[in-house]
């Protein structure tokens, strides 16, 4: 019986097509075979081919020679089938013939013919005993007919021919898009920043790649796209809010398609609140109310920042951050001072560029003088130092003077001492310390990197003492 191991060859040259070095030319039963006509499948028809002229089969025996008895020849092989096709090879298999002939078979001859051609080209010069074969190094795009015949010492039996030509075509890999993890949620950029998205994909051969923005074609004046063999890059040099929206990438190849969507949000700082009003003042407190901004910066607000300023100093201090309401009460104001208030809106990009200021001042009135009645003990207003506004950590740039601020309340008036890294810096000409109406400030003139550290403000009177700390960082700017 024929062996089952697979044999692999390349197509033979026309000179080798029917030559057998051991037995000479291989004769074919009943003359030569006609060239099969293209049909519509890849299964074999196990019937003897129609006789053809000698021009189609140069190896056919001369007409004057007698043909061997038909019972000596094997019948045609069975079930010629295409097992696999790539862009440069085809694998075939078949079954042995039902009738091996009286002399048995010596192997099989496999041949192919280009569609539209008239010449059959043998794949193997000698009969092979295997019943499957892979033919390699074929030309992509060609269409080939195949036939196989059993060979005995009496000659070549009838061939089994494929009904259809085999199309050697490029392998198509269905397109697939691999969206990076960071793009599977909304991709947020600020106005003016660059957008550079590289989206890998898989497809063979190179597919047709298209992008859309909100289901419309891209604005090529603003957006550029570069398509490679395995990725597509979308580039926007300076993003604007109009670039926000849904971008869809489509990969198409011969009726197959893959899509991916990417949501981009371009944001900027919000506008300021419309207005701020001083609603009421009582004791050490002031009630404020404001209206939301018209422009949120193309994203949701994170809250509001409220600041106060004493009319005497004009210095602004933050009293409330990330306030989610549109009203608040500012407490711990100093008696006898007058205050202005302002409010900033805030989103991911930061605070609004400007802030509305209250039109009216909040006057913190002193208590009215009341005559002391006989027998009523006079109230003692003495109070140990208490900081109503702490120092805040601060970062500055070398060479630019900066100031630290805090507020303290105490009766009698406390002594203020400033320290750096727990060392007293009173009298140092590099520093200028001021204390007015409970507001303590320290000016650091043209700081250097060595002026960074922990600064402490200590307030002391006869009833006690209190202190607050902050860290000052001195960092060179990015342009240095």
Sine and cosine of phi, psi and omega as CSV:
sin_phi,cos_phi,sin_psi,cos_psi,sin_omega,cos_omega
0.00,0.00,0.48,-0.88,-0.01,-1.00
-0.92,0.40,0.50,-0.86,0.05,-1.00
-0.96,0.28,0.27,-0.96,-0.06,-1.00
-0.94,-0.33,0.00,1.00,-0.01,-1.00
-0.94,0.35,0.53,-0.85,-0.06,-1.00
-0.99,0.10,0.65,-0.76,0.08,-1.00
-0.92,-0.39,0.57,-0.82,-0.02,-1.00
-0.78,-0.63,0.77,-0.63,0.05,-1.00
-0.60,-0.80,0.20,-0.98,0.20,-0.98
-0.98,-0.18,0.26,-0.97,-0.02,-1.00
-0.88,0.47,0.63,-0.78,0.01,-1.00
-0.99,0.13,0.32,-0.95,0.09,-1.00
-0.96,0.27,0.38,-0.93,0.00,-1.00
-0.84,0.54,-0.50,0.87,-0.01,-1.00
-0.92,0.39,-0.42,0.91,-0.05,-1.00
-1.00,-0.07,-0.04,1.00,-0.27,-0.96
-0.85,0.53,-0.56,0.83,-0.02,-1.00
-0.74,-0.67,0.32,0.95,-0.06,-1.00
-1.00,-0.05,0.71,-0.70,0.09,-1.00
-0.86,-0.52,0.92,-0.40,-0.06,-1.00
-0.86,0.52,-0.48,0.88,-0.05,-1.00
-1.00,0.08,-0.65,0.76,-0.16,-0.99
-0.92,-0.39,0.01,1.00,-0.04,-1.00
0.99,0.14,-0.27,-0.96,-0.01,-1.00
-0.85,0.53,0.61,-0.79,-0.02,-1.00
-1.00,0.02,0.91,-0.41,0.00,-1.00
-0.97,0.23,0.38,-0.93,0.04,-1.00
-0.87,-0.50,0.58,-0.82,-0.03,-1.00
-0.94,0.34,0.63,-0.78,0.12,-0.99
0.85,0.53,0.55,0.83,0.04,-1.00
1.00,0.10,-0.26,-0.96,-0.06,-1.00
-1.00,0.03,0.25,-0.97,-0.02,-1.00
-0.99,-0.12,0.54,-0.84,0.08,-1.00
-0.96,0.28,0.45,-0.89,0.05,-1.00
-0.94,0.33,0.82,-0.57,-0.02,-1.00
-0.93,0.38,0.59,-0.80,0.04,-1.00
-1.00,0.10,0.56,-0.83,0.04,-1.00
-0.87,0.49,0.67,-0.74,0.08,-1.00
-0.82,-0.57,-0.66,-0.75,-0.11,-0.99
-0.66,-0.75,0.74,0.67,0.07,-1.00
-0.14,-0.99,-0.05,-1.00,-0.02,-1.00
-0.83,-0.55,0.27,0.96,0.07,-1.00
-1.00,0.03,0.38,-0.92,-0.08,-1.00
-1.00,-0.05,0.45,-0.90,0.13,-0.99
-0.94,-0.34,0.94,-0.35,-0.10,-1.00
-1.00,0.07,0.92,0.39,0.03,-1.00
-0.75,-0.67,0.51,-0.86,0.02,-1.00
-0.89,0.45,0.61,-0.79,0.03,-1.00
-0.95,0.31,0.37,-0.93,0.05,-1.00
-0.95,0.30,0.56,-0.83,0.05,-1.00
-0.88,0.47,0.52,-0.86,0.04,-1.00
-0.69,-0.72,0.06,-1.00,-0.03,-1.00
-0.96,0.28,0.27,-0.96,-0.01,-1.00
-0.92,0.38,-0.35,0.94,0.00,-1.00
-0.91,0.42,-0.49,0.87,-0.05,-1.00
-1.00,0.10,-0.28,0.96,-0.01,-1.00
-0.60,-0.80,1.00,0.00,-0.03,-1.00
-0.88,0.47,-0.36,0.93,-0.05,-1.00
-1.00,0.09,0.04,1.00,-0.03,-1.00
-0.91,0.42,0.58,-0.82,-0.01,-1.00
-0.93,0.37,0.36,-0.93,0.01,-1.00
-0.91,0.42,0.51,-0.86,-0.08,-1.00
-0.91,0.40,-0.44,0.90,-0.06,-1.00
-0.98,0.20,-0.24,0.97,-0.02,-1.00
-0.99,0.16,0.66,-0.75,0.02,-1.00
-0.96,0.28,0.62,-0.78,0.03,-1.00
-0.98,0.21,0.55,-0.83,0.04,-1.00
-0.91,0.42,0.38,-0.93,0.08,-1.00
-0.86,0.51,0.65,-0.76,-0.07,-1.00
-0.89,0.46,-0.50,0.87,-0.02,-1.00
-0.94,0.33,-0.25,0.97,0.06,-1.00
-0.99,0.16,-0.37,0.93,-0.07,-1.00
-1.00,-0.02,0.58,-0.82,0.09,-1.00
-0.96,0.28,0.40,-0.92,0.08,-1.00
-0.98,0.20,0.00,-1.00,-0.07,-1.00
-0.96,0.28,0.56,-0.83,0.07,-1.00
-0.88,0.48,0.34,-0.94,-0.07,-1.00
-0.95,-0.31,0.44,-0.90,0.21,-0.98
0.81,0.59,0.79,0.62,0.14,-0.99
-0.92,0.38,0.88,-0.48,-0.15,-0.99
-0.71,-0.70,0.58,-0.81,0.12,-0.99
-1.00,0.05,0.90,-0.44,-0.02,-1.00
-1.00,0.06,-0.58,0.81,-0.06,-1.00
-0.33,-0.94,0.53,-0.85,0.03,-1.00
-0.70,-0.72,0.74,-0.67,0.13,-0.99
-0.85,-0.52,-0.19,-0.98,-0.01,-1.00
-0.98,0.22,-0.09,1.00,0.01,-1.00
-0.55,-0.83,0.18,0.98,-0.04,-1.00
-0.47,-0.88,0.28,-0.96,0.09,-1.00
-0.57,-0.82,0.69,-0.73,0.02,-1.00
-0.94,-0.34,0.77,-0.63,-0.03,-1.00
-0.85,-0.53,0.44,-0.90,0.11,-0.99
-0.59,-0.81,0.35,-0.94,0.02,-1.00
-0.41,-0.91,0.17,-0.99,0.04,-1.00
-0.94,-0.35,0.44,-0.90,0.02,-1.00
-0.88,0.48,0.38,-0.92,0.02,-1.00
-0.94,0.34,0.39,-0.92,0.04,-1.00
-0.92,0.39,-0.62,0.78,-0.03,-1.00
-0.94,-0.35,0.91,-0.41,-0.01,-1.00
-1.00,0.07,-0.04,1.00,-0.05,-1.00
0.98,0.19,0.28,-0.96,-0.04,-1.00
-0.92,0.38,-0.46,0.89,-0.09,-1.00
-0.99,-0.11,-0.04,1.00,-0.04,-1.00
0.97,0.23,0.08,-1.00,-0.03,-1.00
-0.92,-0.38,0.49,-0.87,0.03,-1.00
-0.98,-0.19,-0.12,0.99,0.00,-1.00
0.54,-0.84,-0.33,-0.95,-0.07,-1.00
-0.74,-0.67,0.54,-0.84,0.12,-0.99
-0.93,-0.37,0.83,-0.55,0.03,-1.00
-0.96,-0.29,0.72,-0.69,-0.04,-1.00
-0.73,-0.68,0.39,-0.92,0.09,-1.00
-0.71,-0.71,0.34,-0.94,-0.01,-1.00
-0.59,-0.81,0.76,-0.65,0.07,-1.00
-0.91,0.41,0.64,-0.77,0.05,-1.00
-0.88,0.48,0.77,-0.64,-0.03,-1.00
1.00,-0.02,-0.17,0.98,0.03,-1.00
-0.99,-0.10,0.16,-0.99,-0.04,-1.00
-0.88,-0.47,0.04,1.00,-0.12,-0.99
-0.93,-0.37,0.78,-0.62,0.09,-1.00
-1.00,0.00,0.77,-0.64,-0.04,-1.00
-0.94,-0.34,0.85,-0.53,0.02,-1.00
-0.94,0.33,0.64,-0.77,0.05,-1.00
-0.99,0.14,-0.63,0.78,-0.03,-1.00
-0.85,-0.53,0.71,-0.71,0.00,-1.00
-0.96,0.28,-0.58,0.81,0.03,-1.00
-0.96,-0.28,0.50,-0.87,0.08,-1.00
-0.87,0.49,0.68,-0.74,0.02,-1.00
-0.95,-0.32,0.56,-0.83,-0.10,-0.99
-1.00,-0.03,-0.14,0.99,0.00,-1.00
-0.98,0.18,0.34,-0.94,0.02,-1.00
-0.92,-0.39,0.41,0.91,0.15,-0.99
-0.46,-0.89,0.48,-0.88,-0.10,-0.99
-0.41,-0.91,0.61,-0.79,0.08,-1.00
-0.91,-0.41,0.85,-0.53,0.00,-1.00
-0.98,-0.21,0.85,-0.53,-0.09,-1.00
-0.92,-0.39,0.03,-1.00,0.04,-1.00
0.86,0.50,0.60,0.80,0.06,-1.00
-1.00,0.06,0.35,-0.94,-0.03,-1.00
-0.99,0.11,0.80,-0.60,0.03,-1.00
-0.89,0.46,0.73,-0.68,0.01,-1.00
0.99,-0.16,-0.24,0.97,-0.02,-1.00
-0.97,0.23,0.41,-0.91,0.05,-1.00
-0.84,-0.54,0.84,-0.54,-0.16,-0.99
-0.81,-0.58,0.67,-0.74,0.22,-0.97
-1.00,-0.02,0.48,-0.88,0.03,-1.00
-0.75,-0.67,0.53,-0.85,0.12,-0.99
-0.55,-0.84,0.45,-0.89,-0.01,-1.00
-0.70,-0.71,0.63,-0.78,-0.02,-1.00
-0.75,-0.66,0.54,-0.84,0.11,-0.99
-1.00,0.00,0.61,-0.79,-0.07,-1.00
-0.86,-0.51,0.73,-0.68,0.14,-0.99
-0.85,-0.53,0.03,-1.00,0.02,-1.00
-0.92,0.40,-0.31,0.95,0.03,-1.00
-1.00,0.09,-0.22,0.98,0.00,-1.00
0.63,-0.78,-0.24,-0.97,-0.04,-1.00
-0.98,-0.21,0.77,-0.63,0.02,-1.00
-0.98,0.21,-0.01,-1.00,0.00,-1.00
-0.92,0.40,0.45,-0.89,-0.08,-1.00
-0.99,-0.12,0.48,-0.88,0.19,-0.98
-0.98,-0.20,0.80,-0.60,-0.14,-0.99
-0.89,-0.45,0.65,-0.76,0.12,-0.99
-0.91,0.41,0.65,-0.76,0.01,-1.00
-0.93,0.37,-0.50,0.86,-0.10,-0.99
-0.83,-0.56,0.44,-0.90,0.12,-0.99
-0.96,0.27,0.48,-0.87,0.06,-1.00
-1.00,-0.08,0.82,-0.57,-0.04,-1.00
-1.00,0.00,0.92,-0.40,0.03,-1.00
-1.00,0.08,1.00,-0.06,-0.10,-0.99
-0.84,-0.54,0.34,-0.94,-0.04,-1.00
-0.90,0.44,0.65,-0.76,-0.01,-1.00
-0.94,0.34,0.74,-0.67,0.00,-1.00
-0.98,-0.19,0.86,-0.52,0.10,-1.00
-0.98,-0.18,0.85,-0.52,-0.04,-1.00
-0.84,0.55,0.70,-0.72,-0.03,-1.00
-0.90,0.43,0.61,-0.80,0.02,-1.00
-0.57,-0.82,0.74,-0.67,-0.03,-1.00
-0.96,-0.27,0.72,-0.70,0.04,-1.00
-0.92,-0.39,0.99,-0.13,-0.03,-1.00
-0.98,0.19,0.81,-0.59,0.05,-1.00
-0.85,0.53,0.47,-0.88,-0.09,-1.00
-0.86,0.51,-0.64,0.77,-0.08,-1.00
-0.94,0.34,-0.20,0.98,0.03,-1.00
-0.98,-0.18,0.05,1.00,0.00,-1.00
-0.99,0.15,-0.13,0.99,0.16,-0.99
-0.83,-0.55,0.11,-0.99,-0.09,-1.00
-0.84,0.54,0.79,-0.61,-0.01,-1.00
-1.00,-0.05,0.90,-0.43,-0.12,-0.99
-0.96,-0.28,0.77,-0.64,0.09,-1.00
-0.72,-0.69,0.38,-0.93,0.04,-1.00
-1.00,-0.07,0.41,-0.91,0.02,-1.00
-0.83,0.56,0.74,-0.67,0.01,-1.00
1.00,-0.08,-0.28,0.96,0.01,-1.00
-0.98,0.18,0.29,-0.96,-0.01,-1.00
-1.00,0.03,0.65,-0.76,0.13,-0.99
-0.93,-0.36,0.87,-0.50,-0.03,-1.00
-0.68,-0.73,0.99,-0.13,-0.08,-1.00
-0.95,-0.32,0.83,-0.56,0.06,-1.00
-0.93,-0.36,0.91,-0.42,-0.07,-1.00
-0.94,-0.35,0.94,-0.35,0.03,-1.00
-0.96,0.27,0.49,-0.87,0.12,-0.99
-0.54,-0.84,0.24,-0.97,0.05,-1.00
-0.83,-0.56,0.73,-0.68,0.05,-1.00
-0.11,-0.99,0.64,-0.77,0.08,-1.00
-0.67,-0.74,0.81,-0.59,-0.08,1.00
-0.96,0.28,-0.22,-0.98,-0.03,-1.00
-0.88,0.48,0.80,-0.60,-0.08,-1.00
-1.00,0.03,0.02,-1.00,0.13,-0.99
-1.00,0.00,0.82,-0.58,-0.09,-1.00
-0.91,-0.42,0.77,-0.63,0.03,-1.00
-0.69,-0.72,0.53,-0.85,0.08,-1.00
-0.87,-0.49,0.55,-0.83,0.15,-0.99
-0.72,-0.69,0.41,-0.91,0.04,-1.00
-0.84,-0.55,0.92,-0.40,-0.07,-1.00
0.80,0.60,0.69,0.73,0.05,-1.00
0.93,0.36,0.26,0.97,0.06,-1.00
-0.85,-0.52,0.33,-0.94,0.03,-1.00
-0.89,0.45,0.48,-0.88,-0.01,-1.00
-0.93,0.37,0.52,-0.86,0.13,-0.99
-0.99,0.15,0.98,-0.20,-0.10,-1.00
-0.92,0.40,-0.26,0.97,0.07,-1.00
-0.96,0.27,-0.39,0.92,-0.05,-1.00
-0.93,-0.36,-0.55,0.84,-0.12,-0.99
-0.88,-0.47,0.73,-0.68,0.08,-1.00
-0.88,-0.48,0.53,-0.85,-0.04,-1.00
-0.77,-0.64,0.71,-0.70,0.11,-0.99
-0.83,-0.56,0.84,-0.55,-0.04,-1.00
-0.96,-0.29,0.81,-0.58,0.06,-1.00
-0.96,-0.28,-0.22,-0.98,0.02,-1.00
-0.95,0.30,-0.51,0.86,-0.10,-1.00
-0.75,-0.67,0.16,0.99,0.03,-1.00
-0.36,-0.93,0.23,-0.97,0.08,-1.00
-0.73,-0.69,0.72,-0.69,-0.06,-1.00
-0.90,-0.44,0.81,-0.59,0.08,-1.00
-0.96,-0.29,0.79,-0.61,-0.13,-0.99
-0.75,-0.66,0.78,-0.63,0.13,-0.99
-0.80,-0.60,0.88,-0.47,-0.11,-0.99
-0.92,0.40,-0.72,0.69,-0.03,-1.00
-0.71,-0.71,0.97,-0.22,-0.11,-0.99
-0.94,0.33,0.62,-0.79,0.09,-1.00
-0.81,-0.59,0.24,-0.97,-0.05,-1.00
-0.88,0.48,-0.46,0.89,0.01,-1.00
-0.92,0.40,-0.31,0.95,0.01,-1.00
-0.99,0.17,-0.11,0.99,0.05,-1.00
-0.92,0.39,0.45,-0.89,0.06,-1.00
0.66,-0.75,-0.22,-0.98,-0.05,-1.00
-0.98,-0.20,0.84,-0.54,0.06,-1.00
-0.97,-0.25,0.74,-0.68,-0.02,-1.00
-0.87,-0.49,0.79,-0.61,0.06,-1.00
-0.97,-0.23,0.79,-0.61,-0.01,-1.00
-0.86,-0.52,0.76,-0.65,0.04,-1.00
-0.89,-0.45,0.89,-0.46,-0.04,-1.00
-0.86,-0.50,0.63,-0.78,0.04,-1.00
-0.42,-0.91,0.95,-0.31,0.11,-0.99
0.75,0.66,0.82,0.58,0.06,-1.00
1.00,0.08,-0.17,0.99,0.06,-1.00
-0.99,-0.13,0.55,-0.83,-0.07,-1.00
-0.53,-0.85,0.61,-0.79,0.13,-0.99
-0.77,-0.63,0.63,-0.78,-0.04,-1.00
-0.77,-0.64,0.47,-0.88,0.10,-1.00
-0.56,-0.83,0.63,-0.78,0.01,-1.00
-0.90,-0.43,0.60,-0.80,0.01,-1.00
-0.74,-0.68,0.82,-0.57,0.02,-1.00
-0.99,-0.11,0.82,-0.58,-0.01,-1.00
-0.88,-0.47,0.71,-0.70,0.04,-1.00
-0.80,-0.60,0.87,-0.49,0.02,-1.00
-0.97,-0.26,0.85,-0.53,-0.12,-0.99
-0.83,-0.56,0.22,-0.98,0.08,-1.00
-0.50,-0.87,0.06,-1.00,-0.02,-1.00
-0.90,0.44,0.55,-0.83,-0.05,-1.00
-0.97,0.24,0.22,-0.98,0.16,-0.99
-0.98,0.22,0.23,-0.97,0.00,-1.00
-0.97,0.24,0.34,-0.94,0.15,-0.99
-0.84,0.55,0.45,-0.89,-0.07,-1.00
-0.91,0.41,-0.68,0.73,-0.05,-1.00
-0.35,-0.94,0.27,-0.96,0.08,-1.00
-0.66,-0.75,0.67,-0.74,-0.05,-1.00
-0.81,-0.59,0.59,-0.81,0.14,-0.99
-1.00,-0.01,0.94,-0.34,-0.09,-1.00
-0.99,0.11,-0.67,0.74,-0.10,-1.00
-0.33,-0.94,0.45,-0.89,0.07,-1.00
-0.73,-0.68,0.78,-0.62,0.07,-1.00
-0.47,-0.88,0.65,-0.76,-0.01,-1.00
0.82,0.58,-0.84,-0.54,0.03,-1.00
-0.98,-0.18,0.32,0.95,-0.18,-0.98
-0.85,-0.53,0.41,-0.91,0.10,-1.00
-0.63,-0.78,0.73,-0.68,0.01,-1.00
-0.98,-0.19,0.74,-0.68,-0.05,-1.00
-0.83,-0.56,0.41,-0.91,0.08,-1.00
-0.52,-0.86,0.60,-0.80,0.01,-1.00
-0.58,-0.81,0.17,-0.99,0.00,-1.00
-0.93,-0.37,0.55,-0.84,-0.05,-1.00
-0.89,0.45,0.34,-0.94,0.02,-1.00
-0.96,0.27,0.40,-0.92,0.07,-1.00
-0.96,0.27,-0.58,0.82,-0.04,-1.00
-0.91,-0.41,0.88,-0.48,0.01,-1.00
-1.00,-0.02,0.06,1.00,0.00,-1.00
0.99,0.13,0.35,0.94,0.03,-1.00
0.95,0.31,0.35,0.94,0.07,-1.00
-0.42,-0.91,0.15,-0.99,-0.06,-1.00
-0.96,0.27,0.48,-0.88,0.04,-1.00
-0.98,0.22,0.58,-0.81,0.08,-1.00
-1.00,-0.05,-0.21,0.98,0.01,-1.00
0.61,-0.79,-0.31,-0.95,-0.05,-1.00
-0.75,-0.66,0.48,-0.88,0.07,-1.00
-0.89,-0.45,0.82,-0.57,-0.04,-1.00
-0.95,-0.30,0.71,-0.71,0.02,-1.00
-0.80,-0.60,0.40,-0.92,0.07,-1.00
-0.79,-0.61,0.41,-0.91,0.05,-1.00
-0.60,-0.80,0.76,-0.65,0.10,-1.00
-0.97,0.26,0.71,-0.71,-0.04,-1.00
-0.87,0.50,-0.49,0.87,-0.05,-1.00
-0.95,0.30,-0.67,0.74,-0.05,-1.00
-1.00,-0.08,-0.54,0.84,-0.06,-1.00
0.96,0.28,0.12,0.99,-0.01,-1.00
-1.00,0.09,0.70,-0.72,-0.03,-1.00
-1.00,-0.08,0.72,-0.69,0.05,-1.00
-0.82,-0.57,0.67,-0.74,0.06,-1.00
-0.98,0.20,0.81,-0.59,0.01,-1.00
-0.94,-0.35,-0.28,0.96,-0.03,-1.00
-0.42,-0.91,0.74,-0.67,0.02,-1.00
-0.83,-0.56,0.46,-0.89,0.08,-1.00
0.81,0.59,0.65,0.76,0.06,-1.00
-0.98,0.20,0.82,-0.57,-0.06,-1.00
-1.00,-0.04,-0.12,0.99,0.06,-1.00
-1.00,-0.06,0.12,-0.99,0.08,-1.00
-0.95,-0.32,0.47,0.88,0.09,-1.00
-0.38,-0.92,0.39,-0.92,0.02,-1.00
-0.29,-0.96,0.19,-0.98,0.10,-1.00
-0.85,-0.53,0.83,-0.56,0.04,-1.00
-0.99,-0.10,0.82,-0.58,-0.06,-1.00
-0.91,-0.41,-0.02,-1.00,0.04,-1.00
0.85,0.53,0.61,0.79,0.10,-0.99
-0.98,0.19,0.39,-0.92,-0.10,-1.00
-1.00,-0.05,0.74,-0.67,0.00,-1.00
-0.89,0.45,0.69,-0.72,0.02,-1.00
1.00,-0.03,-0.20,0.98,0.02,-1.00
-1.00,-0.08,0.35,-0.94,0.07,-1.00
-0.86,-0.51,0.68,-0.73,-0.15,-0.99
-0.81,-0.58,0.55,-0.83,0.24,-0.97
-0.94,-0.33,0.41,-0.91,-0.01,-1.00
-0.74,-0.68,0.52,-0.86,0.10,-0.99
-0.60,-0.80,0.34,-0.94,-0.06,-1.00
-0.67,-0.75,0.72,-0.70,0.05,-1.00
-0.95,-0.30,0.57,-0.82,0.20,-0.98
-1.00,-0.04,0.42,-0.91,-0.12,-0.99
-0.62,-0.78,0.65,-0.76,0.17,-0.99
-0.69,-0.73,-0.29,-0.96,-0.06,-1.00
-0.86,0.50,-0.46,0.89,-0.04,-1.00
-0.99,0.12,-0.26,0.97,-0.01,-1.00
0.79,-0.61,-0.31,-0.95,-0.03,-1.00
-0.99,0.14,0.40,-0.92,0.09,-1.00
-0.89,0.46,0.46,-0.89,-0.06,-1.00
-0.92,0.40,-0.53,0.85,-0.01,-1.00
-0.78,-0.63,0.15,-0.99,0.01,-1.00
-0.53,-0.84,0.67,-0.74,0.08,-1.00
-0.95,0.31,0.53,-0.85,-0.03,-1.00
-0.90,-0.44,0.58,-0.81,0.02,-1.00
-0.88,0.47,0.67,-0.74,0.01,-1.00
-0.96,0.28,-0.47,0.88,-0.03,-1.00
-0.96,-0.29,0.47,-0.88,0.08,-1.00
-1.00,0.01,0.55,-0.84,0.10,-0.99
-0.99,-0.10,0.95,-0.32,-0.02,-1.00
-1.00,-0.03,0.87,-0.50,0.05,-1.00
-1.00,-0.02,0.98,-0.18,-0.15,-0.99
-0.97,0.25,0.54,-0.84,0.13,-0.99
-0.97,0.24,0.44,-0.90,0.02,-1.00
-0.93,0.36,0.63,-0.78,0.02,-1.00
-0.90,0.43,0.58,-0.81,0.03,-1.00
-0.97,0.23,0.80,-0.60,-0.02,-1.00
-0.88,-0.47,0.74,-0.67,0.01,-1.00
-0.89,0.45,0.66,-0.75,-0.04,-1.00
-0.99,0.17,0.77,-0.64,0.04,-1.00
-1.00,0.10,0.50,-0.87,0.05,-1.00
-0.91,0.43,0.69,-0.73,0.04,-1.00
1.00,0.05,-0.12,0.99,0.02,-1.00
-0.98,-0.19,0.80,-0.59,-0.05,-1.00
-0.96,0.29,0.72,-0.70,0.00,-1.00
-0.94,0.35,0.69,-0.72,-0.03,-1.00
-0.98,0.22,0.69,-0.72,0.01,-1.00
-1.00,-0.06,0.88,-0.47,-0.01,-1.00
-1.00,-0.10,0.20,0.98,0.02,-1.00
-0.88,0.48,0.61,-0.79,-0.08,-1.00
-0.51,-0.86,0.72,-0.70,0.09,-1.00
-0.93,0.36,0.43,-0.90,-0.03,-1.00
-0.83,0.55,0.66,-0.75,0.07,-1.00
-0.58,-0.82,0.82,-0.57,-0.01,-1.00
-0.99,0.14,0.87,-0.50,0.02,-1.00
-1.00,0.03,-0.30,0.95,0.07,-1.00
-0.61,-0.79,0.90,-0.44,-0.09,-1.00
-0.98,0.22,0.17,-0.99,0.17,-0.99
-0.95,0.31,0.53,-0.85,0.02,-1.00
-0.91,-0.42,0.65,-0.76,0.08,-1.00
-0.83,0.56,0.60,-0.80,-0.15,-0.99
-0.61,-0.79,0.56,-0.83,0.07,-1.00
-0.83,-0.55,0.75,-0.66,-0.03,-1.00
-0.73,-0.68,0.08,-1.00,-0.05,-1.00
-0.93,-0.36,0.66,-0.75,0.01,-1.00
-0.82,0.57,0.67,-0.74,0.07,-1.00
1.00,-0.01,-0.14,0.99,-0.01,-1.00
-0.90,-0.44,0.86,-0.51,-0.05,-1.00
-0.87,0.48,0.55,-0.84,-0.02,-1.00
-0.65,-0.76,0.29,-0.96,-0.05,-1.00
-0.75,-0.67,0.56,-0.83,0.11,-0.99
-0.92,-0.40,0.66,-0.75,-0.07,-1.00
-0.77,-0.63,0.51,-0.86,0.18,-0.98
-0.37,-0.93,0.23,-0.97,-0.01,-1.00
-0.80,-0.60,0.63,-0.77,-0.02,-1.00
-0.71,-0.70,0.54,-0.84,0.06,-1.00
-0.82,-0.58,0.76,-0.64,-0.01,-1.00
-0.25,-0.97,0.53,-0.85,0.10,-1.00
-0.67,-0.74,0.85,-0.53,-0.01,1.00
-0.94,0.33,0.09,-1.00,-0.07,-1.00
-0.84,0.54,0.76,-0.65,-0.07,-1.00
-0.99,0.10,0.32,-0.95,0.17,-0.99
-1.00,0.04,0.73,-0.69,-0.05,-1.00
-0.97,-0.24,0.80,-0.61,0.03,-1.00
-0.82,-0.57,0.77,-0.64,0.05,-1.00
-0.96,-0.27,0.67,-0.75,0.02,-1.00
-0.71,-0.71,0.50,-0.86,0.11,-0.99
-0.86,-0.51,0.83,-0.55,-0.04,-1.00
0.78,0.63,0.68,0.73,0.04,-1.00
0.92,0.39,0.26,0.97,0.06,-1.00
-0.94,-0.33,0.76,-0.65,-0.01,-1.00
-0.91,0.42,0.78,-0.62,-0.01,-1.00
-0.92,-0.40,0.29,0.96,0.06,-1.00
-0.88,0.47,0.69,-0.73,0.04,-1.00
1.00,0.08,-0.13,0.99,0.03,-1.00
-0.97,0.26,0.84,-0.54,-0.07,-1.00
-0.91,0.40,-0.24,0.97,0.02,-1.00
-0.96,0.29,-0.34,0.94,-0.07,-1.00
-0.90,-0.44,0.54,-0.84,0.07,-1.00
-0.76,-0.65,0.91,-0.41,-0.06,-1.00
-0.96,-0.28,0.70,-0.72,0.03,-1.00
-0.74,-0.67,0.50,-0.87,0.07,-1.00
-0.58,-0.82,0.93,-0.36,-0.02,-1.00
-0.71,-0.71,0.81,-0.59,0.08,-1.00
0.79,0.61,0.62,0.79,0.04,-1.00
1.00,0.09,-0.09,1.00,0.03,-1.00
-0.99,-0.10,0.88,-0.48,-0.02,-1.00
-0.96,-0.27,0.74,-0.68,-0.01,-1.00
-0.71,-0.70,0.51,-0.86,0.06,-1.00
-0.75,-0.66,0.87,-0.48,0.04,-1.00
-0.99,-0.13,0.79,-0.62,0.04,-1.00
-0.95,-0.30,0.93,-0.37,-0.14,-0.99
-0.99,0.12,0.85,-0.53,0.05,-1.00
0.67,0.74,0.93,0.37,-0.06,-1.00
-0.92,0.39,0.47,-0.88,0.12,-0.99
-0.91,-0.40,-0.01,-1.00,-0.01,-1.00
-0.88,0.47,-0.42,0.91,-0.02,-1.00
-0.98,0.21,-0.19,0.98,0.01,-1.00
-1.00,0.09,-0.04,1.00,0.07,-1.00
-0.94,0.35,0.51,-0.86,0.02,-1.00
0.41,-0.91,-0.23,-0.97,-0.01,-1.00
-0.98,-0.18,0.86,-0.52,0.00,-1.00
-0.96,-0.26,0.65,-0.76,-0.05,-1.00
-0.80,-0.60,0.71,-0.71,0.12,-0.99
-0.93,-0.37,0.85,-0.53,-0.04,-1.00
-0.89,-0.45,0.75,-0.67,0.04,-1.00
-0.91,-0.41,0.76,-0.65,-0.08,-1.00
-0.73,-0.68,0.75,-0.66,0.23,-0.97
-0.66,-0.75,-0.13,-0.99,-0.11,-0.99
-0.91,0.42,-0.34,0.94,-0.06,-1.00
-1.00,-0.07,-0.19,0.98,0.00,-1.00
0.41,-0.91,-0.25,-0.97,0.00,-1.00
-0.53,-0.85,0.34,-0.94,0.05,-1.00
-0.51,-0.86,0.39,-0.92,0.00,-1.00
-0.53,-0.85,0.43,-0.90,0.09,-1.00
-0.72,-0.69,0.49,-0.87,-0.03,-1.00
-0.84,-0.55,0.36,-0.93,0.18,-0.98
-0.43,-0.90,0.33,-0.94,0.04,-1.00
-0.96,-0.29,0.73,-0.68,0.08,-1.00
-0.94,-0.35,0.85,-0.53,0.08,-1.00
-0.95,-0.31,0.73,-0.68,0.04,-1.00
-0.91,-0.42,0.94,-0.35,-0.08,-1.00
-0.83,-0.56,0.68,-0.74,0.07,-1.00
-0.92,0.39,0.61,-0.80,0.01,-1.00
-0.94,0.34,0.30,-0.95,-0.05,-1.00
-0.90,0.43,-0.38,0.92,-0.06,-1.00
-0.99,0.13,-0.22,0.97,0.00,-1.00
-1.00,0.09,0.00,0.00,0.00,0.00
